[in-house]
Amino acid sequence: MYELYAQARSHLDAGEYLAAIPPLEAARDRSPASGSIREMLAIAYLRARRFRDALPEANAAVEAAPNDHYAYYLQGRALEGVGELDAARGSYRLATWLRPGDPAYARALAGVS
């Protein structure tokens, strides 16, 4: 499991988002409750502009860690990508509430307001 995660992390760090997806999907299938894997898979999908695929992963990351501001931010990005701007606004608000003053979250929220 760790090997898949490390391989995917290496691909993401190198900007190889599409190459990161298969090992992350395999890791997710082996450990579907892992919020960190679901979050990283959401990141890979988002960077590959696969918003519909990113949304269930971001939702699972939020469910696994409901106090994780970054999971809400990812959820907002996925929702925005599929055109659900009202829902994206709500996710960005939660991210901002959990981590006040974060400029990326403030920009994201302003972009859908």
Steps between C-alpha positions, in 0.01 A plus 500: 500500500773744595679429172192610303467815707870585461489435126198728462659770717808491279288542189304788653819674610630470142176646359403164348135506609373236260778260600409546868140391448541121446706434816266721701195319367661169594582632849143630539358164398714329766424757769179689416472659845838674475432871489857583400486274195158634401628857541809434289289332232268802496805722448621288208156503338465875551838572347406277207174701476292187563252679726228234496752241615643736762166570668436159664862488616478847654167408660660189649793708630254737672310207647824343628619827657215747553734755660747501209489842340691382193249220433223762487710710264548200269130426519428861403736480203334180378152647545603816320646289219168320444311828510341470845595851610262530796631176649859605423439825686390302805811282492728801460323671791565198721866490394530871580322457832732213599812691391431874513732725308614245242538704179431206265173425674399867499574526125303184428203627699513840330510326163161334555331783691 
